[in-house]
Amino acid sequence: MTYRKIDVSPIAGALGAEIGGVDLAQPLDDETFAEVRRAFDENLIIFFRDQTITPEQHLAFAGRFGEFDIHPFVAGLPDHPEVMPVIKEADDQGTNFGGLWHSDVTFYERPPLGSMLYALDAPAYGGDTMFANQYLAYDTLSDGLKDMLDGMTVVHSATRVYGNTDTAIAKYGPGAKSMQVRTGDDANATVEHPAVRLIPETGRKALFVNGTYAIRFSGWTEAESKPLLDYLCDHAVRPEFTCRFRWRAGSIAFWDNRCAQHNALNDYHGQRREMHRVTIVGERPMSIRDGSRAAAA
């Protein structure tokens, strides 16, 4: 199918496309929005350049994809709690927010459909974001490993990132000044998701584990789980599954959190970077068996 209302230009072989012919400061007609949504489903991440939007306009566009999430551990804007500022100041020499491979907040019962990130201030160089296609990560596994994973579930938790642990406190404790991030015992809660999820819009299977929030396989200990989780997390971000996006002010990235991981590179010390993130609530992950039952019904 061709696009009539928008321009779609892939940026890599694995995933990602820039969308042209759209001004997100203006409401989109239904036909244009339908094409944007199709480009999102087909490319997993879509990018827009040279946009100038207010938080209200950001929310108006994002809201057409679903309801908003408010992050339980990171503060949003005072007047718009649904909009999370993601900031690293020029004099902050520590770690950056999102600076490791992950999918957003998979410790939720309903992890996000996606996140929409708008660049207000981008470094002259560095600070790119990488994305990895989890359809490809699943497709390239052996048949034997696919058969095993199709019936497995994984325990997810925020404890390693936002719990009262030495690692989390060192990263987000009193010394962190760029963002308002809290830690707490409520981060220790767990939820179980299928290791492989079926994406309703495409009918494709995506590997759904990440090194940030996936703690262990259900019914396995952490020690037993670690070798296989390590293998899957390394496999999931193989270079041929990835694309890399170079930010500049006015750029927007909107990624499908269900079937793509991302990693914000921390290679811009001495430069300021500020983004606004809006996250869209998703559905409860569907397992392969759930999909088979739904099809049979």
Residue, then its C-alpha position, 0 to 999 in steps of 0.5 A: m500500500t502506498y501513502r497518499k497524505i504523508d511521505v515515509s522514508p525508512i532510515a535503516g533496514a531493520l526499523g524506523a522511518e522519517i515522516g514528512g508532510v505533517d505539521l503536528a502543531q495542527p490537528l490531523d484529518d482522519e485520513t492523514f492520521a490513519e496513514v501515520r498510524r499505519a507507518f507506526d505499525e509498519n516501521l515500529i518507530i516513526f520520526f518527525r523533523d522540524q516540529t514546534i509544538t507546545p505541551e498541549q499540542h504534544l498531548a493532543f497528537a499523542g492522545r489520538f493513540g490512547e490514554f496517557d500514563i503518568h510515571p510513578f517514579v519520575a515527576g512530570l511538568p507541574d501543569h502537565p503531569e502527563v509530560m515527563p521532562v527528560i533532562k541532562e544538564a551540561d555540568d552533569q557528568g553522571t549517568n543519563f536517564g534511559g541510558l541502557w537497552h530497555s522497553d519502558v516500564t514493563f513492570y506495569e500490568r499494561p505496559p505502554l503502547g509507545s512513547m513520544l519524545y520531543a527534543l527541545d534542546a539537543p547537543a551539537y553532537g552525541g546523545d543519539t538514541m538507538f532502537a532495536n526490532q524485537y520482531l527480528a529478535y524473535d524471528t531469528l531464534s532457533d525453532g527449538l528456543k522459540d518453542m520453549l519461549d512461546g509457553m514461558t512467562v517472565v517476572h518484571s519489576a522496577t526494583r533494580v532501577y527505582g527500588n531502595t537499592d544501592t544502585a538505584i539510590a546512587k543514580y537517583g538519590p540526593g546528588a541527582k539534579s537534572m530530574q525529579v526521580r524517586t526511589g521506594d519500596d513500592a518498586n519491588a512489586t512484580v508482574e508476569h508477562p509472556a516471554v513472547r507477545l503477539i502484537p494485535e495490529t500486525g499478528r507478529k510475534a515479538l520477543f518481550v524481555n529486557g535487561t532492565y526490568a526482566i528479573r527471572f522466568s516464572g517458576w525459575t530462580e534468578a540464578e537459573s534464569k540469568p544465563l538465558l536472560d543474558y543471552l536473549c538480551d544480548h541477542a535482542v540488540r544485535p546490530e543488524f536489528t537496530c537503527r540510530f537516530r540523530w536528534r536536533a531541536g524540533s525532532i520527535a520520535f514515537w516508538d512502539n514499546r511493545c516490539a522495540q527496545h531503545n537506548a539513549l547514548n550518554d556521549y555528550h558530557g558538557q552539553r545540555r539535552e532536554m526532551h519531553r516524553v508522553t507515554i501511551v497506555g497499552e494493552r495487557p501483553m497477549s501470549i501466543r496461546d492467548g492469541s490462538r484461543a482468540a483466533a479459535a473463538 
